[in-house]
């Protein structure tokens, strides 16, 4: 008699924050644009030491920039 163990992979927790570089990629804007908005306190952010974190709720809610035609 053999028994098979069922392995369950835990679900990946939802992302709460993005680093500026990752958020820029998602939004389709240069990272410098997000740094500028953070410097002027125009977008929500948190600092963790020297790292700037943007809330995932804000990043995922904002519309992405359209792809430029060449």
TIVEX-501670 format. One record per residue: chain; x, y, z of N, C-alpha, C in turn; residue number from 0. Coordinates in nm, 2 decimals, padded with zeros to 4 digits. Atoms other than C-alpha are relative to their C-alpha. Example, Ala and Ser with C-alpha at 12.3 -4.5 7.8 and 13.67 -1.06 7.14 Angstrom:
# residues 2
+-----+--------+--------+--------+--------+--------+--------+--------+--------+--------+-----+
: mol :    n_u :    n_v :    n_w :   ca_u :   ca_v :   ca_w :    c_u :    c_v :    c_w : seq :
+-----+--------+--------+--------+--------+--------+--------+--------+--------+--------+-----+
:   A :  00.09 : -00.12 :  00.00 :  01.23 : -00.45 :  00.78 :  00.09 :  00.12 :  00.00 :   0 :
:   A : -00.09 : -00.11 :  00.00 :  01.37 : -00.11 :  00.71 : -00.08 :  00.11 :  00.08 :   1 :
+-----+--------+--------+--------+--------+--------+--------+--------+--------+--------+-----+
# end
This chain:
# residues 70
+-----+--------+--------+--------+--------+--------+--------+--------+--------+--------+-----+
: mol :    n_u :    n_v :    n_w :   ca_u :   ca_v :   ca_w :    c_u :    c_v :    c_w : seq :
+-----+--------+--------+--------+--------+--------+--------+--------+--------+--------+-----+
:   A :  00.08 : -00.12 :  00.00 :  00.00 :  00.00 :  00.00 :  00.09 :  00.12 :  00.00 :   0 :
:   A : -00.08 : -00.12 :  00.01 :  00.15 :  00.33 : -00.10 : -00.09 :  00.12 :  00.02 :   1 :
:   A :  00.07 : -00.12 : -00.03 :  00.05 :  00.67 :  00.01 :  00.08 :  00.12 : -00.08 :   2 :
:   A : -00.06 : -00.12 :  00.07 :  00.11 :  00.99 : -00.19 : -00.02 :  00.12 :  00.08 :   3 :
:   A :  00.02 : -00.12 : -00.07 :  00.18 :  01.30 : -00.01 : -00.03 :  00.12 : -00.09 :   4 :
:   A :  00.03 : -00.12 :  00.09 :  00.02 :  01.61 : -00.15 :  00.07 :  00.12 :  00.06 :   5 :
:   A : -00.07 : -00.12 : -00.04 :  00.24 :  01.91 : -00.14 : -00.08 :  00.12 : -00.05 :   6 :
:   A :  00.07 : -00.12 :  00.04 :  00.07 :  02.24 : -00.14 :  00.10 :  00.12 :  00.00 :   7 :
:   A : -00.09 : -00.12 :  00.01 :  00.27 :  02.55 : -00.25 : -00.08 :  00.12 :  00.05 :   8 :
:   A :  00.07 : -00.12 : -00.06 :  00.18 :  02.85 : -00.04 : -00.01 :  00.11 : -00.11 :   9 :
:   A :  00.02 : -00.11 :  00.09 :  00.03 :  03.14 : -00.24 :  00.10 :  00.11 :  00.03 :  10 :
:   A : -00.08 : -00.12 : -00.02 :  00.26 :  03.43 : -00.30 : -00.08 :  00.11 :  00.05 :  11 :
:   A :  00.08 : -00.11 : -00.06 :  00.15 :  03.71 : -00.08 :  00.00 :  00.12 : -00.10 :  12 :
:   A :  00.02 : -00.12 :  00.09 :  00.02 :  04.02 : -00.27 :  00.11 :  00.10 :  00.03 :  13 :
:   A : -00.11 : -00.10 : -00.02 :  00.29 :  04.28 : -00.32 : -00.06 :  00.12 :  00.06 :  14 :
:   A :  00.05 : -00.12 : -00.06 :  00.24 :  04.58 : -00.10 :  00.07 :  00.13 : -00.05 :  15 :
:   A : -00.08 : -00.12 :  00.04 :  00.52 :  04.81 : -00.23 :  00.08 : -00.04 : -00.12 :  16 :
:   A : -00.10 :  00.02 :  00.12 :  00.73 :  04.85 : -00.55 :  00.11 :  00.10 :  00.03 :  17 :
:   A : -00.12 : -00.09 :  00.01 :  01.08 :  04.99 : -00.57 : -00.03 :  00.09 : -00.12 :  18 :
:   A :  00.02 : -00.09 :  00.11 :  01.10 :  05.29 : -00.80 :  00.03 : -00.06 : -00.13 :  19 :
:   A : -00.03 :  00.07 :  00.13 :  01.27 :  05.09 : -01.07 : -00.10 : -00.09 : -00.05 :  20 :
:   A :  00.11 :  00.09 :  00.04 :  01.00 :  04.83 : -01.07 : -00.12 :  00.07 : -00.04 :  21 :
:   A :  00.12 : -00.08 :  00.03 :  00.72 :  05.08 : -01.06 :  00.01 :  00.07 : -00.13 :  22 :
:   A : -00.02 : -00.07 :  00.13 :  00.87 :  05.27 : -01.35 : -00.02 : -00.10 : -00.12 :  23 :
:   A :  00.01 :  00.10 :  00.11 :  00.88 :  04.95 : -01.56 : -00.15 : -00.03 : -00.01 :  24 :
:   A :  00.14 :  00.03 :  00.01 :  00.51 :  04.88 : -01.47 : -00.08 :  00.11 : -00.06 :  25 :
:   A :  00.07 : -00.12 :  00.05 :  00.40 :  05.24 : -01.55 :  00.05 :  00.04 : -00.13 :  26 :
:   A : -00.05 : -00.04 :  00.13 :  00.61 :  05.28 : -01.86 :  00.06 :  00.14 :  00.00 :  27 :
:   A : -00.06 : -00.13 : -00.01 :  00.79 :  05.59 : -01.74 :  00.14 : -00.02 :  00.05 :  28 :
:   A : -00.14 :  00.01 : -00.04 :  01.16 :  05.67 : -01.67 :  00.00 :  00.00 :  00.16 :  29 :
:   A : -00.01 : -00.01 : -00.15 :  01.26 :  05.61 : -01.30 :  00.02 :  00.14 :  00.05 :  30 :
:   A : -00.03 : -00.14 : -00.05 :  01.38 :  05.97 : -01.28 : -00.13 :  00.08 :  00.02 :  31 :
:   A :  00.13 : -00.06 : -00.02 :  01.02 :  06.08 : -01.33 : -00.06 : -00.02 :  00.13 :  32 :
:   A :  00.06 :  00.04 : -00.13 :  00.91 :  05.89 : -01.02 :  00.08 :  00.07 :  00.11 :  33 :
:   A : -00.08 : -00.06 : -00.10 :  01.21 :  06.02 : -00.82 : -00.04 :  00.15 :  00.01 :  34 :
:   A :  00.04 : -00.14 :  00.00 :  01.11 :  06.38 : -00.92 : -00.13 :  00.02 :  00.07 :  35 :
:   A :  00.13 : -00.01 : -00.07 :  00.75 :  06.32 : -00.81 :  00.01 : -00.02 :  00.15 :  36 :
:   A : -00.02 :  00.03 : -00.14 :  00.87 :  06.18 : -00.48 :  00.07 :  00.12 :  00.07 :  37 :
:   A : -00.07 : -00.12 : -00.06 :  01.11 :  06.48 : -00.42 : -00.10 :  00.11 :  00.02 :  38 :
:   A :  00.09 : -00.11 : -00.01 :  00.82 :  06.72 : -00.47 : -00.13 : -00.05 :  00.07 :  39 :
:   A :  00.11 :  00.06 : -00.08 :  00.58 :  06.49 : -00.26 : -00.13 :  00.01 : -00.08 :  40 :
:   A :  00.12 :  00.00 :  00.08 :  00.33 :  06.46 : -00.55 : -00.06 : -00.14 : -00.01 :  41 :
:   A :  00.05 :  00.14 :  00.00 :  00.29 :  06.08 : -00.51 :  00.03 : -00.06 :  00.13 :  42 :
:   A : -00.03 :  00.06 : -00.13 :  00.26 :  05.86 : -00.21 :  00.12 : -00.09 :  00.00 :  43 :
:   A : -00.12 :  00.08 : -00.01 :  00.58 :  05.69 : -00.09 :  00.03 : -00.02 :  00.14 :  44 :
:   A : -00.06 :  00.02 : -00.13 :  00.77 :  05.55 :  00.20 :  00.14 : -00.02 : -00.02 :  45 :
:   A : -00.14 :  00.02 :  00.00 :  01.13 :  05.55 :  00.28 :  00.04 : -00.11 :  00.10 :  46 :
:   A : -00.05 :  00.11 : -00.09 :  01.30 :  05.24 :  00.42 :  00.15 :  00.02 : -00.01 :  47 :
:   A : -00.14 : -00.04 :  00.01 :  01.65 :  05.38 :  00.49 :  00.02 :  00.08 : -00.12 :  48 :
:   A : -00.02 : -00.08 :  00.12 :  01.77 :  05.50 :  00.15 : -00.09 : -00.05 : -00.11 :  49 :
:   A :  00.08 :  00.05 :  00.10 :  01.52 :  05.29 : -00.04 : -00.14 :  00.07 :  00.00 :  50 :
:   A :  00.13 : -00.06 :  00.02 :  01.20 :  05.46 : -00.18 : -00.09 : -00.11 : -00.04 :  51 :
:   A :  00.11 :  00.10 :  00.04 :  00.89 :  05.24 : -00.19 : -00.13 :  00.07 : -00.03 :  52 :
:   A :  00.13 : -00.06 :  00.04 :  00.57 :  05.32 : -00.37 : -00.11 : -00.11 :  00.02 :  53 :
:   A :  00.10 :  00.09 : -00.03 :  00.25 :  05.16 : -00.26 : -00.05 : -00.07 : -00.13 :  54 :
:   A :  00.05 :  00.08 :  00.11 :  00.13 :  04.88 : -00.49 : -00.14 :  00.04 : -00.05 :  55 :
:   A :  00.13 : -00.05 :  00.03 : -00.22 :  05.01 : -00.47 :  00.00 :  00.12 : -00.10 :  56 :
:   A : -00.01 : -00.12 :  00.09 : -00.11 :  05.34 : -00.63 :  00.05 : -00.04 : -00.14 :  57 :
:   A : -00.06 :  00.04 :  00.12 :  00.11 :  05.18 : -00.89 : -00.09 : -00.07 : -00.09 :  58 :
:   A :  00.09 :  00.08 :  00.08 : -00.15 :  04.93 : -01.01 : -00.13 :  00.08 : -00.04 :  59 :
:   A :  00.11 : -00.08 :  00.03 : -00.42 :  05.20 : -01.01 :  00.02 :  00.10 : -00.11 :  60 :
:   A : -00.03 : -00.10 :  00.09 : -00.24 :  05.45 : -01.22 :  00.00 : -00.05 : -00.15 :  61 :
:   A : -00.01 :  00.05 :  00.14 : -00.28 :  05.42 : -01.60 :  00.14 :  00.00 : -00.05 :  62 :
:   A : -00.14 :  00.01 :  00.05 :  00.03 :  05.31 : -01.79 :  00.01 :  00.10 : -00.12 :  63 :
:   A : -00.03 : -00.08 :  00.11 :  00.19 :  05.53 : -02.05 : -00.02 : -00.08 : -00.13 :  64 :
:   A :  00.00 :  00.07 :  00.13 :  00.11 :  05.44 : -02.41 :  00.13 : -00.02 : -00.06 :  65 :
:   A : -00.13 :  00.02 :  00.06 :  00.39 :  05.29 : -02.61 :  00.01 :  00.09 : -00.12 :  66 :
:   A : -00.03 : -00.09 :  00.10 :  00.55 :  05.54 : -02.84 :  00.02 : -00.07 : -00.13 :  67 :
:   A : -00.03 :  00.05 :  00.13 :  00.54 :  05.48 : -03.21 :  00.13 :  00.05 : -00.05 :  68 :
:   A : -00.12 : -00.05 :  00.06 :  00.85 :  05.51 : -03.41 : -00.01 :  00.03 : -00.14 :  69 :
+-----+--------+--------+--------+--------+--------+--------+--------+--------+--------+-----+
# end
